[in-house]
């Protein structure tokens, strides 16, 4: 199961599991974009067993809907990858207006923390023993996110959550980890508004001299859900091409 699966890292992750002949449930808010993602995967992966489910995972009511859908399938969840997240819009925001700042922070927390918490907590009874949970943070959790800092702080909250999860789920053999990417091109994170100069700077900051690709991150998520990756748990794995070593 992959949340935030209609584009970017989420879509690439769903595709990677489809290539492994896994049954994949793709979850995202926008039904049309989700359907398009499913069509793209099906056209590039012959025989892909992929299904869309349009849900807003920041809505607590989605937990029950998700549980009902998965329960009806009669299959345990062997891998739950929570890619859903967003940077709240801040254009026109007055950083000296406390109410506006709090609104941005609440939106960042709702989009980047609760989307994971609702999915994980709602599916705990349906997670397969020896399965895997992967949450998605950001390099911003280490070095800030600019503006008022709500996005980076929200992503950092997932780090603490995953340590608690690993202790809770460990007796069932379930691993729980966080992936914290650096700059990854071809995603919706910046809404297509990243200036060329900013993009060039982010690439220069890497040791490898290139932007990340969604498939780079997808491969790491796939590994963490694989048998060889089963002994990795309670870890925050940075994948950023050596971008200032994550700081």
HELIX and SHEET records of a PDB file:
HELIX    1   1 UNK A    8  UNK A   19  1                                  12    
HELIX    2   2 UNK A   31  UNK A   44  1                                  14    
HELIX    3   3 UNK A   61  UNK A   73  1                                  13    
HELIX    4   4 UNK A   98  UNK A  109  1                                  12    
HELIX    5   5 UNK A  110  UNK A  114  3                                   5    
HELIX    6   6 UNK A  115  UNK A  123  1                                   9    
HELIX    7   7 UNK A  124  UNK A  126  5                                   3    
HELIX    8   8 UNK A  140  UNK A  143  1                                   4    
HELIX    9   9 UNK A  150  UNK A  170  1                                  21    
HELIX   10  10 UNK A  196  UNK A  204  1                                   9    
HELIX   11  11 UNK A  214  UNK A  224  1                                  11    
HELIX   12  12 UNK A  244  UNK A  246  5                                   3    
SHEET    1   A 7 UNK A  49  UNK A  54  0                                        
SHEET    2   A 7 UNK A  23  UNK A  28  1                                        
SHEET    3   A 7 UNK A   2  UNK A   3  1                                        
SHEET    4   A 7 UNK A  77  UNK A  82  1                                        
SHEET    5   A 7 UNK A 127  UNK A 136  1                                        
SHEET    6   A 7 UNK A 175  UNK A 181  1                                        
SHEET    7   A 7 UNK A 236  UNK A 239  1                                        
END                                                                             
